[in-house]
Amino acid sequence: MTRRLMLLDTASLYFRAYYGVPDSVKAPDGTPVNAVRGLLDFIDRLVRDHAPDSLVACMDADWRPKWRVDLIPSYKAHRVARESDGGPDTEEVPDTLSPQVPVIEEVLDALGIARVGVAGYEADDVIGTFAGRATGPVDIVTGDRDLYQLVDDARRVRVLYPIKGVGSLQVTDETWLRGRYGVDGAGYADLALLRGDPSDGLPGVPGIGEKTAARLLDAFGDLAGIMAAVDDPASALTPSQRKRLDASRAYVEAAPKVVRVASDVPLPEVDTALPRTPRDAEALEGLGRRWGLGGSLQRLLTTLEG
């Protein structure tokens, strides 16, 4: 039997839920639970619309791994909370979202939805490793375009990118990628590396924007081919392109390991099957009552039972 695996970029989704659901949605004690309820509604809709057999909520155990920062110090540096005092970097998160994250984790655990984060790695890396090991079709749900690099039609890996909530999703396969960016999944990481990404603190190669990066990849195949062309006086690079790429060698050498999603994360043994009944019904009932999860939780439970 072919089993469909759905991988959730959980932080990406609860951030979207937080900003998409009014903060007037509160627990009985007045604590905002808009991200919690919004995420439950997202999962409910995703399960109903896409019928996964397995589901994993992938987490950021380390949102800014040291091994990436060692290679490119600017990596996500602008997101570090200003009050960081020399300990591990903490990410700037809205004050009313931070307290909701442990509630999300408790609810997922009580439901029995697999939740996986691995020390030293981002959720993207967990997703990349699960996707690489999968033997059936994979749906990756994320609002992070970095994961377009995992799209692989031959292996039936696609990205479901939320446009509005999760009811309207961009189904990203290689045909869509080629039409939008001129590259396939494997080429997207090289495109992103050359273009840069201010949201992740990646400078890119100055003067090489998205369209130029796509043309270079089309002409020379991949990043290695482009850099080989820099050293070939007979190549079709323009003088300015050659100069810019040559001046960016240090970045181009360091960036691939930073930009490319890891595929060798030591994943724990975990039951990824979509739960039909809660793992801990008593705990779930208590969480639902304490946090006023009401219809959001009940709808998801009904969907899982079906």
PASEBA-1860 file (N, C-alpha, C; in nm, 3 decimals):
! residues 306
1> MTRRLMLL> 0.084/-0.120/0.000/0.000/0.000/0.000/0.087/0.125/0.000 ~ 0.058/0.217/-0.090/0.132/0.343/-0.095/0.075/0.439/0.008 ~ 0.162/0.489/0.093/0.117/0.577/0.201/0.161/0.720/0.172 ~ 0.068/0.814/0.186/0.098/0.955/0.165/0.141/1.018/0.297 ~ 0.259/1.078/0.295/0.315/1.143/0.413/0.297/1.294/0.401 ~ 0.247/1.356/0.504/0.237/1.502/0.510/0.332/1.554/0.617 ~ 0.416/1.650/0.579/0.514/1.708/0.670/0.479/1.855/0.692 ~ 0.456/1.892/0.816/0.419/2.030/0.848/0.541/2.109/0.895
9> DTASLYFR> 0.564/2.224/0.833/0.660/2.320/0.883/0.586/2.398/0.992 ~ 0.588/2.342/1.112/0.493/2.382/1.215/0.503/2.529/1.253 ~ 0.625/2.579/1.272/0.639/2.720/1.311/0.586/2.812/1.201 ~ 0.614/2.778/1.076/0.562/2.856/0.965/0.411/2.865/0.971 ~ 0.347/2.754/1.005/0.201/2.750/1.008/0.144/2.821/1.131 ~ 0.209/2.804/1.247/0.149/2.872/1.363/0.175/3.022/1.359 ~ 0.284/3.066/1.295/0.301/3.210/1.272/0.188/3.262/1.184 ~ 0.154/3.189/1.078/0.046/3.231/0.989/-0.088/3.230/1.063
17> AYYGVPDS> -0.107/3.131/1.146/-0.231/3.126/1.224/-0.239/3.245/1.319 ~ -0.127/3.278/1.382/-0.122/3.389/1.477/-0.163/3.520/1.411 ~ -0.111/3.543/1.291/-0.142/3.668/1.223/-0.275/3.662/1.147 ~ -0.326/3.542/1.124/-0.450/3.529/1.048/-0.576/3.519/1.131 ~ -0.560/3.484/1.260/-0.674/3.470/1.350/-0.667/3.583/1.452 ~ -0.776/3.655/1.475/-0.772/3.770/1.568/-0.727/3.729/1.708 ~ -0.651/3.819/1.773/-0.606/3.788/1.908/-0.717/3.804/2.011 ~ -0.838/3.834/1.963/-0.955/3.834/2.051/-1.000/3.691/2.082
25> VKAPDGTP> -0.944/3.593/2.010/-0.971/3.452/2.038/-0.887/3.414/2.161 ~ -0.954/3.395/2.274/-0.883/3.379/2.401/-0.934/3.260/2.481 ~ -0.848/3.214/2.571/-0.885/3.111/2.668/-0.977/3.172/2.773 ~ -1.040/3.090/2.855/-1.127/3.142/2.961/-1.057/3.242/3.053 ~ -0.925/3.228/3.073/-0.854/3.321/3.161/-0.807/3.446/3.089 ~ -0.844/3.461/2.961/-0.808/3.581/2.886/-0.679/3.570/2.806 ~ -0.610/3.457/2.815/-0.486/3.437/2.738/-0.518/3.415/2.590 ~ -0.453/3.488/2.500/-0.477/3.464/2.357/-0.440/3.322/2.318
33> VNAVRGLL> -0.526/3.258/2.240/-0.499/3.124/2.189/-0.526/3.120/2.038 ~ -0.508/3.235/1.973/-0.537/3.242/1.829/-0.446/3.153/1.747 ~ -0.318/3.143/1.786/-0.226/3.056/1.712/-0.260/2.909/1.734 ~ -0.297/2.875/1.856/-0.331/2.735/1.887/-0.454/2.692/1.807 ~ -0.560/2.770/1.818/-0.683/2.733/1.749/-0.667/2.741/1.598 ~ -0.593/2.842/1.553/-0.571/2.854/1.409/-0.494/2.736/1.353 ~ -0.393/2.689/1.426/-0.316/2.573/1.379/-0.403/2.448/1.377 ~ -0.486/2.429/1.479/-0.576/2.313/1.479/-0.672/2.318/1.360
41> DFIDRLVR> -0.721/2.438/1.330/-0.809/2.453/1.213/-0.733/2.422/1.084 ~ -0.606/2.465/1.076/-0.523/2.435/0.959/-0.509/2.284/0.942 ~ -0.472/2.215/1.050/-0.450/2.070/1.041/-0.579/2.000/1.001 ~ -0.690/2.044/1.058/-0.820/1.986/1.023/-0.845/1.999/0.872 ~ -0.824/2.116/0.818/-0.850/2.139/0.675/-0.753/2.058/0.589 ~ -0.628/2.053/0.629/-0.528/1.978/0.552/-0.561/1.829/0.548 ~ -0.601/1.774/0.661/-0.635/1.631/0.665/-0.760/1.605/0.581 ~ -0.859/1.691/0.591/-0.982/1.672/0.513/-0.957/1.683/0.363
49> DHAPDSLV> -0.874/1.780/0.324/-0.855/1.806/0.181/-0.755/1.712/0.115 ~ -0.657/1.663/0.192/-0.546/1.590/0.129/-0.529/1.447/0.179 ~ -0.604/1.409/0.280/-0.610/1.269/0.326/-0.475/1.201/0.341 ~ -0.383/1.259/0.421/-0.256/1.189/0.443/-0.276/1.064/0.527 ~ -0.189/0.966/0.505/-0.189/0.847/0.590/-0.100/0.868/0.712 ~ 0.004/0.950/0.691/0.100/0.980/0.798/0.116/1.132/0.806 ~ 0.144/1.180/0.926/0.155/1.324/0.948/0.263/1.350/1.053 ~ 0.352/1.443/1.022/0.456/1.481/1.119/0.458/1.632/1.132
57> ACMDADWR> 0.447/1.680/1.256/0.465/1.821/1.285/0.614/1.842/1.311 ~ 0.683/1.901/1.215/0.828/1.919/1.225/0.859/2.051/1.295 ~ 0.952/2.047/1.390/0.978/2.160/1.479/1.121/2.211/1.463 ~ 1.141/2.337/1.501/1.275/2.397/1.507/1.333/2.370/1.645 ~ 1.413/2.266/1.659/1.484/2.246/1.786/1.595/2.350/1.799 ~ 1.645/2.397/1.685/1.746/2.503/1.681/1.716/2.587/1.558 ~ 1.662/2.705/1.578/1.617/2.787/1.464/1.734/2.854/1.391 ~ 1.853/2.860/1.458/1.971/2.924/1.398/2.095/2.840/1.435
65> PKWRVDLI> 2.110/2.723/1.373/2.218/2.632/1.413/2.356/2.695/1.403 ~ 2.440/2.666/1.502/2.575/2.723/1.505/2.654/2.685/1.381 ~ 2.635/2.563/1.331/2.715/2.521/1.216/2.681/2.602/1.092 ~ 2.559/2.655/1.085/2.526/2.744/0.973/2.583/2.884/0.998 ~ 2.573/2.931/1.121/2.625/3.064/1.155/2.776/3.069/1.139 ~ 2.845/2.960/1.173/2.991/2.955/1.156/3.030/2.975/1.010 ~ 2.948/2.928/0.920/2.977/2.942/0.777/2.939/3.080/0.724 ~ 2.822/3.130/0.766/2.777/3.264/0.725/2.723/3.334/0.850
73> PSYKAHRV> 2.805/3.419/0.913/2.764/3.482/1.041/2.637/3.565/1.032 ~ 2.604/3.615/0.915/2.483/3.697/0.902/2.354/3.614/0.899 ~ 2.368/3.481/0.899/2.251/3.395/0.885/2.150/3.422/0.997 ~ 2.035/3.473/0.960/1.923/3.505/1.051/1.964/3.599/1.165 ~ 2.076/3.670/1.150/2.124/3.755/1.260/2.024/3.864/1.296 ~ 1.952/3.914/1.196/1.857/4.024/1.221/1.735/3.979/1.299 ~ 1.718/3.847/1.315/1.601/3.798/1.390/1.633/3.769/1.536 ~ 1.760/3.782/1.575/1.798/3.750/1.712/1.738/3.854/1.806
81> ARESDGGP> 1.673/3.809/1.912/1.612/3.901/2.009/1.719/3.989/2.070 ~ 1.690/4.117/2.080/1.789/4.214/2.127/1.832/4.188/2.270 ~ 1.746/4.126/2.349/1.781/4.104/2.490/1.868/3.981/2.509 ~ 1.908/3.916/2.399/1.995/3.799/2.410/2.120/3.837/2.490 ~ 2.155/3.757/2.591/2.258/3.798/2.688/2.384/3.712/2.682 ~ 2.415/3.660/2.568/2.535/3.578/2.556/2.506/3.431/2.558 ~ 2.383/3.393/2.596/2.343/3.253/2.591/2.301/3.218/2.449 ~ 2.230/3.107/2.432/2.183/3.068/2.299/2.095/3.179/2.240
89> DTEEVPDT> 2.112/3.203/2.111/2.030/3.305/2.045/1.883/3.270/2.056 ~ 1.802/3.368/2.090/1.658/3.349/2.089/1.598/3.433/1.978 ~ 1.495/3.379/1.915/1.433/3.446/1.802/1.328/3.545/1.851 ~ 1.324/3.661/1.785/1.221/3.758/1.818/1.084/3.702/1.779 ~ 0.999/3.688/1.877/0.864/3.633/1.857/0.767/3.725/1.930 ~ 0.651/3.754/1.871/0.554/3.840/1.940/0.523/3.790/2.080 ~ 0.508/3.885/2.173/0.490/3.850/2.315/0.374/3.755/2.339 ~ 0.266/3.770/2.262/0.149/3.686/2.287/0.153/3.555/2.209
97> LSPQVPVI> 0.256/3.536/2.127/0.271/3.408/2.058/0.356/3.311/2.139 ~ 0.463/3.359/2.198/0.556/3.270/2.271/0.485/3.177/2.370 ~ 0.391/3.228/2.454/0.326/3.139/2.551/0.237/3.034/2.485 ~ 0.201/3.054/2.358/0.113/2.959/2.292/0.188/2.838/2.237 ~ 0.318/2.852/2.217/0.394/2.742/2.156/0.394/2.617/2.244 ~ 0.420/2.628/2.377/0.412/2.507/2.460/0.273/2.445/2.460 ~ 0.169/2.527/2.449/0.032/2.474/2.445/0.013/2.393/2.316 ~ 0.062/2.448/2.205/0.056/2.376/2.077/0.124/2.240/2.090
105> EEVLDALG> 0.241/2.238/2.152/0.316/2.113/2.165/0.241/2.012/2.252 ~ 0.183/2.060/2.362/0.107/1.969/2.450/-0.015/1.911/2.378 ~ -0.083/1.996/2.302/-0.204/1.950/2.233/-0.168/1.848/2.125 ~ -0.064/1.875/2.048/-0.021/1.779/1.946/0.016/1.645/2.009 ~ 0.087/1.651/2.121/0.129/1.527/2.188/0.008/1.449/2.239 ~ -0.088/1.519/2.298/-0.206/1.451/2.350/-0.291/1.393/2.237 ~ -0.294/1.461/2.123/-0.365/1.408/2.007/-0.299/1.282/1.953 ~ -0.165/1.275/1.968/-0.091/1.163/1.910/-0.035/1.194/1.774
113> IARVGVAG> -0.032/1.323/1.738/0.032/1.364/1.613/0.183/1.370/1.636 ~ 0.258/1.297/1.554/0.403/1.293/1.570/0.460/1.434/1.564 ~ 0.545/1.466/1.661/0.609/1.597/1.668/0.759/1.574/1.680 ~ 0.834/1.623/1.581/0.977/1.590/1.575/1.062/1.716/1.557 ~ 1.151/1.735/1.650/1.257/1.835/1.640/1.386/1.768/1.684 ~ 1.497/1.802/1.621/1.624/1.736/1.652/1.727/1.842/1.686 ~ 1.795/1.826/1.800/1.892/1.924/1.847/1.995/1.955/1.739 ~ 2.020/2.084/1.717/2.118/2.127/1.620/2.065/2.144/1.479
121> YEADDVIG> 1.935/2.125/1.462/1.876/2.133/1.327/1.746/2.213/1.327 ~ 1.719/2.270/1.213/1.593/2.340/1.191/1.486/2.243/1.142 ~ 1.362/2.289/1.148/1.251/2.207/1.097/1.272/2.172/0.950 ~ 1.328/2.265/0.872/1.354/2.238/0.730/1.439/2.112/0.713 ~ 1.538/2.095/0.800/1.628/1.980/0.790/1.555/1.850/0.827 ~ 1.468/1.860/0.927/1.387/1.743/0.965/1.297/1.704/0.848 ~ 1.236/1.805/0.786/1.149/1.780/0.671/1.228/1.718/0.557 ~ 1.346/1.772/0.529/1.428/1.720/0.420/1.467/1.575/0.441
129> TFAGRATG> 1.495/1.538/0.565/1.535/1.401/0.594/1.417/1.306/0.584 ~ 1.303/1.345/0.639/1.183/1.262/0.624/1.148/1.245/0.476 ~ 1.153/1.354/0.401/1.117/1.347/0.259/1.213/1.257/0.182 ~ 1.340/1.263/0.218/1.439/1.182/0.149/1.425/1.034/0.176 ~ 1.370/0.999/0.291/1.355/0.859/0.329/1.220/0.800/0.286 ~ 1.127/0.886/0.247/0.992/0.840/0.216/0.990/0.752/0.092 ~ 0.904/0.654/0.092/0.889/0.565/-0.024/0.760/0.592/-0.099 ~ 0.673/0.674/-0.042/0.548/0.710/-0.109/0.544/0.860/-0.133
137> PVDIVTGD> 0.431/0.910/-0.179/0.419/1.054/-0.207/0.429/1.137/-0.079 ~ 0.485/1.258/-0.093/0.507/1.347/0.020/0.448/1.485/-0.010 ~ 0.369/1.536/0.083/0.321/1.674/0.077/0.388/1.752/0.189 ~ 0.461/1.857/0.153/0.526/1.944/0.250/0.444/2.072/0.258 ~ 0.394/2.103/0.377/0.311/2.222/0.394/0.394/2.329/0.464 ~ 0.423/2.438/0.393/0.511/2.541/0.446/0.484/2.674/0.378 ~ 0.507/2.781/0.452/0.505/2.913/0.394/0.645/2.963/0.364 ~ 0.742/2.873/0.363/0.884/2.904/0.341/0.926/2.851/0.204
145> RDLYQLVD> 0.956/2.941/0.112/0.993/2.900/-0.024/1.126/2.824/-0.029 ~ 1.206/2.833/0.078/1.332/2.758/0.080/1.310/2.610/0.052 ~ 1.195/2.560/0.093/1.168/2.417/0.079/1.128/2.378/-0.063 ~ 1.119/2.474/-0.153/1.097/2.440/-0.295/1.210/2.351/-0.347 ~ 1.326/2.359/-0.284/1.440/2.278/-0.329/1.414/2.128/-0.314 ~ 1.315/2.091/-0.234/1.284/1.949/-0.212/1.186/1.894/-0.314 ~ 1.127/1.979/-0.396/1.029/1.934/-0.495/1.095/1.838/-0.592 ~ 1.031/1.724/-0.612/1.089/1.619/-0.697/0.975/1.537/-0.755
153> DARRVRVL> 0.942/1.562/-0.881/0.829/1.491/-0.942/0.853/1.341/-0.947 ~ 0.977/1.300/-0.974/1.005/1.157/-0.987/0.979/1.084/-0.855 ~ 1.005/1.151/-0.744/0.983/1.091/-0.612/0.849/1.133/-0.551 ~ 0.770/1.206/-0.626/0.636/1.251/-0.585/0.641/1.336/-0.457 ~ 0.738/1.427/-0.454/0.749/1.521/-0.343/0.706/1.659/-0.394 ~ 0.607/1.718/-0.331/0.561/1.850/-0.371/0.544/1.937/-0.247 ~ 0.540/2.068/-0.269/0.519/2.164/-0.162/0.380/2.224/-0.176 ~ 0.307/2.228/-0.066/0.178/2.297/-0.060/0.202/2.428/0.013
161> YPIKGVGS> 0.198/2.537/-0.062/0.234/2.669/-0.009/0.107/2.749/0.017 ~ 0.079/2.785/0.142/-0.046/2.856/0.172/-0.049/2.995/0.111 ~ -0.156/3.022/0.039/-0.177/3.156/-0.016/-0.271/3.233/0.075 ~ -0.379/3.168/0.117/-0.474/3.227/0.212/-0.519/3.114/0.304 ~ -0.477/3.124/0.431/-0.504/3.013/0.522/-0.441/2.887/0.465 ~ -0.511/2.775/0.477/-0.466/2.654/0.407/-0.576/2.604/0.315 ~ -0.680/2.684/0.300/-0.785/2.648/0.206/-0.746/2.679/0.064 ~ -0.654/2.773/0.048/-0.603/2.810/-0.085/-0.453/2.786/-0.085
169> LQVTDETW> -0.411/2.680/-0.154/-0.270/2.639/-0.153/-0.212/2.641/-0.293 ~ -0.088/2.690/-0.304/-0.015/2.676/-0.429/0.049/2.537/-0.430 ~ 0.003/2.451/-0.521/0.060/2.318/-0.532/0.186/2.330/-0.618 ~ 0.300/2.318/-0.553/0.427/2.344/-0.619/0.492/2.213/-0.660 ~ 0.493/2.189/-0.792/0.566/2.076/-0.849/0.671/2.131/-0.944 ~ 0.742/2.043/-1.014/0.851/2.091/-1.099/0.801/2.173/-1.218 ~ 0.684/2.140/-1.270/0.627/2.219/-1.380/0.604/2.362/-1.335 ~ 0.547/2.379/-1.216/0.523/2.513/-1.164/0.655/2.586/-1.139
177> LRGRYGVD> 0.753/2.517/-1.081/0.882/2.580/-1.054/0.950/2.629/-1.182 ~ 0.948/2.544/-1.285/1.013/2.585/-1.410/0.942/2.705/-1.471 ~ 0.810/2.706/-1.462/0.736/2.819/-1.516/0.759/2.947/-1.439 ~ 0.776/2.937/-1.307/0.792/3.057/-1.223/0.937/3.100/-1.211 ~ 1.030/3.005/-1.195/1.169/3.039/-1.168/1.267/2.993/-1.275 ~ 1.223/2.906/-1.363/1.313/2.856/-1.466/1.405/2.746/-1.417 ~ 1.377/2.688/-1.300/1.461/2.580/-1.246/1.370/2.470/-1.193 ~ 1.428/2.352/-1.172/1.355/2.245/-1.105/1.386/2.251/-0.956
185> GAGYADLA> 1.338/2.152/-0.881/1.362/2.154/-0.738/1.510/2.154/-0.702 ~ 1.587/2.070/-0.771/1.730/2.061/-0.741/1.802/2.192/-0.768 ~ 1.753/2.268/-0.864/1.818/2.394/-0.899/1.776/2.511/-0.812 ~ 1.667/2.494/-0.734/1.616/2.608/-0.660/1.714/2.654/-0.552 ~ 1.783/2.562/-0.486/1.879/2.601/-0.381/1.991/2.686/-0.441 ~ 2.041/2.649/-0.560/2.146/2.728/-0.624/2.093/2.866/-0.664 ~ 1.969/2.871/-0.712/1.908/2.999/-0.745/1.899/3.087/-0.622 ~ 1.851/3.030/-0.511/1.836/3.108/-0.388/1.972/3.155/-0.336
193> LLRGDPSD> 2.071/3.070/-0.348/2.206/3.105/-0.302/2.261/3.224/-0.381 ~ 2.247/3.220/-0.512/2.300/3.329/-0.596/2.221/3.458/-0.576 ~ 2.090/3.446/-0.571/2.001/3.561/-0.557/2.012/3.625/-0.419 ~ 2.034/3.539/-0.317/2.034/3.586/-0.179/1.894/3.591/-0.124 ~ 1.886/3.605/0.009/1.756/3.608/0.076/1.769/3.694/0.201 ~ 1.728/3.821/0.193/1.740/3.909/0.309/1.667/3.856/0.432 ~ 1.557/3.781/0.413/1.482/3.731/0.528/1.561/3.629/0.607 ~ 1.661/3.568/0.545/1.748/3.473/0.615/1.890/3.528/0.636
201> GLPGVPGI> 1.911/3.652/0.599/2.044/3.711/0.617/2.147/3.657/0.519 ~ 2.103/3.612/0.403/2.194/3.560/0.301/2.219/3.669/0.197 ~ 2.343/3.716/0.183/2.369/3.831/0.095/2.355/3.803/-0.053 ~ 2.378/3.679/-0.094/2.378/3.649/-0.237/2.501/3.707/-0.305 ~ 2.504/3.697/-0.438/2.613/3.754/-0.517/2.567/3.892/-0.565 ~ 2.634/3.999/-0.527/2.590/4.133/-0.568/2.573/4.141/-0.720 ~ 2.463/4.198/-0.761/2.439/4.217/-0.904/2.379/4.097/-0.973 ~ 2.363/3.984/-0.901/2.303/3.864/-0.960/2.165/3.847/-0.897
209> GEKTAARL> 2.064/3.893/-0.969/1.928/3.879/-0.920/1.868/3.748/-0.964 ~ 1.739/3.733/-0.938/1.671/3.607/-0.965/1.674/3.567/-1.112 ~ 1.644/3.661/-1.200/1.639/3.629/-1.342/1.777/3.596/-1.397 ~ 1.877/3.673/-1.355/2.013/3.644/-1.401/2.060/3.510/-1.348 ~ 2.030/3.480/-1.220/2.067/3.351/-1.163/2.004/3.237/-1.243 ~ 1.877/3.252/-1.279/1.809/3.148/-1.357/1.874/3.130/-1.494 ~ 1.912/3.240/-1.557/1.978/3.230/-1.689/2.114/3.161/-1.676 ~ 2.188/3.194/-1.572/2.319/3.132/-1.553/2.304/2.982/-1.527
217> LDAFGDLA> 2.207/2.943/-1.448/2.185/2.801/-1.422/2.140/2.728/-1.547 ~ 2.061/2.794/-1.629/2.019/2.733/-1.755/2.139/2.714/-1.847 ~ 2.230/2.811/-1.847/2.345/2.805/-1.938/2.453/2.708/-1.891 ~ 2.474/2.701/-1.758/2.589/2.626/-1.708/2.552/2.506/-1.619 ~ 2.422/2.483/-1.599/2.377/2.361/-1.534/2.356/2.369/-1.385 ~ 2.456/2.412/-1.312/2.445/2.421/-1.167/2.551/2.517/-1.115 ~ 2.559/2.530/-0.984/2.653/2.625/-0.924/2.797/2.591/-0.960 ~ 2.831/2.462/-0.956/2.967/2.421/-0.991/2.999/2.457/-1.136
225> GIMAAVDD> 2.902/2.440/-1.225/2.923/2.476/-1.365/2.944/2.624/-1.383 ~ 2.871/2.704/-1.307/2.886/2.849/-1.315/3.025/2.891/-1.269 ~ 3.070/2.835/-1.156/3.202/2.873/-1.105/3.313/2.822/-1.194 ~ 3.292/2.707/-1.261/3.390/2.661/-1.359/3.398/2.759/-1.476 ~ 3.284/2.817/-1.512/3.282/2.915/-1.620/3.357/3.042/-1.583 ~ 3.359/3.075/-1.454/3.435/3.192/-1.409/3.583/3.175/-1.443 ~ 3.631/3.051/-1.432/3.773/3.022/-1.456/3.804/2.992/-1.602 ~ 3.702/2.993/-1.686/3.719/2.963/-1.828/3.705/3.091/-1.909
233> PASALTPS> 3.816/3.146/-1.957/3.809/3.273/-2.031/3.720/3.265/-2.155 ~ 3.698/3.145/-2.205/3.618/3.129/-2.326/3.469/3.115/-2.297 ~ 3.430/3.112/-2.168/3.289/3.092/-2.136/3.207/3.216/-2.172 ~ 3.077/3.198/-2.173/2.987/3.304/-2.219/2.950/3.404/-2.108 ~ 3.015/3.397/-1.995/2.989/3.496/-1.891/3.027/3.635/-1.938 ~ 2.949/3.734/-1.899/2.988/3.871/-1.930/3.102/3.911/-1.836 ~ 3.180/4.011/-1.871/3.289/4.054/-1.782/3.239/4.092/-1.643 ~ 3.124/4.158/-1.634/3.074/4.199/-1.502/3.029/4.078/-1.420
241> QRKRLDAS> 2.967/3.981/-1.485/2.926/3.859/-1.414/3.048/3.785/-1.363 ~ 3.149/3.774/-1.447/3.270/3.703/-1.407/3.334/3.772/-1.287 ~ 3.338/3.905/-1.291/3.401/3.980/-1.183/3.323/3.964/-1.053 ~ 3.191/3.973/-1.061/3.109/3.963/-0.940/3.117/3.823/-0.879 ~ 3.111/3.722/-0.961/3.118/3.585/-0.910/3.256/3.555/-0.852 ~ 3.360/3.604/-0.918/3.496/3.582/-0.870/3.515/3.649/-0.734 ~ 3.459/3.769/-0.718/3.473/3.841/-0.592/3.393/3.777/-0.480 ~ 3.297/3.691/-0.515/3.208/3.630/-0.416/3.244/3.483/-0.388
249> RAYVEAAP> 3.366/3.443/-0.425/3.404/3.302/-0.410/3.387/3.251/-0.267 ~ 3.427/3.330/-0.170/3.419/3.284/-0.030/3.274/3.254/0.008 ~ 3.186/3.344/-0.031/3.043/3.322/-0.003/2.991/3.201/-0.077 ~ 3.023/3.189/-0.205/2.973/3.079/-0.288/3.023/2.945/-0.236 ~ 3.142/2.942/-0.179/3.195/2.817/-0.124/3.127/2.780/0.008 ~ 3.094/2.880/0.089/3.036/2.853/0.221/2.886/2.831/0.216 ~ 2.819/2.899/0.124/2.673/2.906/0.127/2.599/2.775/0.099 ~ 2.650/2.686/0.013/2.569/2.567/-0.017/2.527/2.488/0.106
257> KVVRVASD> 2.616/2.470/0.202/2.580/2.392/0.320/2.477/2.467/0.405 ~ 2.479/2.600/0.397/2.383/2.681/0.472/2.245/2.678/0.406 ~ 2.244/2.694/0.274/2.119/2.708/0.199/2.050/2.573/0.179 ~ 2.128/2.470/0.153/2.067/2.340/0.123/2.018/2.272/0.250 ~ 1.900/2.218/0.240/1.839/2.148/0.353/1.917/2.020/0.381 ~ 1.945/1.995/0.508/2.017/1.872/0.545/1.928/1.751/0.518 ~ 1.990/1.643/0.478/1.914/1.520/0.449/1.959/1.404/0.536 ~ 2.044/1.434/0.634/2.102/1.327/0.717/2.078/1.350/0.865
265> VPLPEVDT> 1.967/1.413/0.899/1.935/1.438/1.040/1.908/1.305/1.111 ~ 1.964/1.285/1.230/1.938/1.160/1.304/1.797/1.162/1.364 ~ 1.701/1.118/1.286/1.562/1.123/1.329/1.535/1.017/1.437 ~ 1.452/1.050/1.535/1.414/0.951/1.635/1.313/0.852/1.577 ~ 1.302/0.738/1.641/1.197/0.644/1.603/1.063/0.703/1.649 ~ 0.970/0.716/1.556/0.844/0.780/1.590/0.734/0.720/1.504 ~ 0.617/0.709/1.562/0.501/0.658/1.488/0.437/0.775/1.415 ~ 0.448/0.776/1.283/0.399/0.889/1.205/0.255/0.869/1.157
273> ALPRTPRD> 0.195/0.754/1.186/0.058/0.728/1.138/-0.038/0.834/1.190 ~ -0.128/0.877/1.104/-0.229/0.974/1.144/-0.316/0.912/1.253 ~ -0.324/0.973/1.370/-0.401/0.912/1.479/-0.551/0.921/1.452 ~ -0.620/0.813/1.481/-0.767/0.813/1.468/-0.835/0.847/1.600 ~ -0.766/0.816/1.709/-0.816/0.851/1.842/-0.702/0.917/1.919 ~ -0.730/1.001/2.017/-0.624/1.070/2.090/-0.531/0.973/2.163 ~ -0.406/1.008/2.170/-0.311/0.929/2.247/-0.343/0.938/2.396 ~ -0.382/1.058/2.441/-0.414/1.078/2.583/-0.542/1.162/2.590
281> AEALEGLG> -0.655/1.092/2.586/-0.784/1.160/2.580/-0.809/1.247/2.703 ~ -0.767/1.198/2.820/-0.790/1.274/2.944/-0.711/1.405/2.942 ~ -0.583/1.396/2.904/-0.501/1.517/2.896/-0.556/1.614/2.792 ~ -0.602/1.559/2.680/-0.655/1.643/2.573/-0.782/1.716/2.618 ~ -0.867/1.643/2.691/-0.989/1.705/2.741/-0.956/1.821/2.835 ~ -0.856/1.798/2.920/-0.815/1.904/3.013/-0.757/2.024/2.941 ~ -0.676/2.000/2.839/-0.618/2.110/2.761/-0.727/2.188/2.687 ~ -0.822/2.113/2.630/-0.931/2.179/2.558/-1.012/2.269/2.649
289> RRWGLGGS> -1.037/2.222/2.772/-1.116/2.299/2.868/-1.036/2.419/2.919 ~ -0.909/2.395/2.956/-0.827/2.503/3.013/-0.806/2.616/2.914 ~ -0.781/2.580/2.787/-0.746/2.682/2.688/-0.863/2.721/2.598 ~ -0.979/2.668/2.624/-1.096/2.708/2.547/-1.083/2.677/2.399 ~ -1.039/2.555/2.368/-1.012/2.519/2.228/-1.139/2.480/2.152 ~ -1.246/2.453/2.225/-1.379/2.438/2.169/-1.390/2.372/2.034 ~ -1.456/2.445/1.942/-1.487/2.389/1.811/-1.366/2.350/1.731 ~ -1.254/2.423/1.746/-1.133/2.391/1.669/-1.086/2.249/1.700
297> LQRLLTTL> -1.082/2.215/1.828/-1.037/2.082/1.868/-1.140/1.976/1.831 ~ -1.266/2.005/1.852/-1.369/1.905/1.822/-1.377/1.875/1.672 ~ -1.364/1.976/1.590/-1.366/1.953/1.445/-1.250/1.863/1.402 ~ -1.132/1.890/1.458/-1.016/1.807/1.422/-1.036/1.664/1.470 ~ -1.087/1.645/1.591/-1.110/1.510/1.641/-1.209/1.435/1.552 ~ -1.314/1.503/1.509/-1.413/1.440/1.420/-1.349/1.401/1.287 ~ -1.265/1.489/1.235/-1.198/1.459/1.107/-1.104/1.340/1.122 ~ -1.028/1.336/1.232/-0.936/1.224/1.253/-1.010/1.092/1.268
305> EG> -1.123/1.095/1.335/-1.201/0.972/1.354/-1.255/0.917/1.223 ~ -1.282/1.011/1.129/-1.342/0.970/1.000/-1.250/0.895/0.910
END
